[in-house]
Amino acid sequence: MTNFYDKHRPQSLDDIVFSELQTEFMLKSIASRDRHCDHLLLHGTNGSGKTSCAEIIAKALTNNGGLLLRESYDDFFKHKELADYVNRNNFFYKSQSDDRSVIIFNELDKNTKLHNLWMLMDEARSDLFVIATTNNPLQIDAAVRSRCEKHEFKRITPLQFAPRALKIFEAENVDLDLQTVHQYLLQHSNAVSDVRDYMRTVEMLVLLAKQSRLPPLDAVVKTPRLAVVV
């Protein structure tokens, strides 16, 4: 059985909850090919959507085909003549003149041997698009950081996550309004809650709602008026 998080995993950048409108605009323009980016570094707190965002952008640029290199950092750098390896991959799979192979390195800060990466980022820049994620960008070699367009993913608040939660409730045929959803998220979150925590709360509430056992809302919880953006 598919778990709840996988069932409602973001399928497009419209499903990602961004903390900043500028970040959303810039990343969507990359995914839609409206803007070129040499390499991309997504950094910020745990559970803020970095990994999902990286995966969606990579799939959008490669149509989830052969140009998407699904290899770990260590396995990728076992290839000899990496630039030639990437070039050959492009030759077999590219369909447009500006297509590049794409590879994702999650938690790049945990890899200590980055001296080869920044050289490859220059050498194969026209053939390879690197998307890296990290919680701590300062742990990544400065030469790698300087070659990337950087976007910070900040903690998502209950107010920001409420519209996304509402869509999930609607998909599960649970009838709640946006203000009520926000109140439930507030009531079941704290100062360090992240997207995964919100998803656990939504899953719990869906199960309770289907059993007609939704808990009462705390009367002291107050929420501003919210509007659903169509």
Helices and strands as residue ranges (DSSP letters): H 4-7, G 13-15, H 21-31, E 40-44, H 50-62, E 68-69, H 73-76, H 82-93, E 101-105, G 108-110, H 115-123, E 128-134, G 137-139, H 142-145, E 149-153, H 158-171, H 178-187, H 195-210
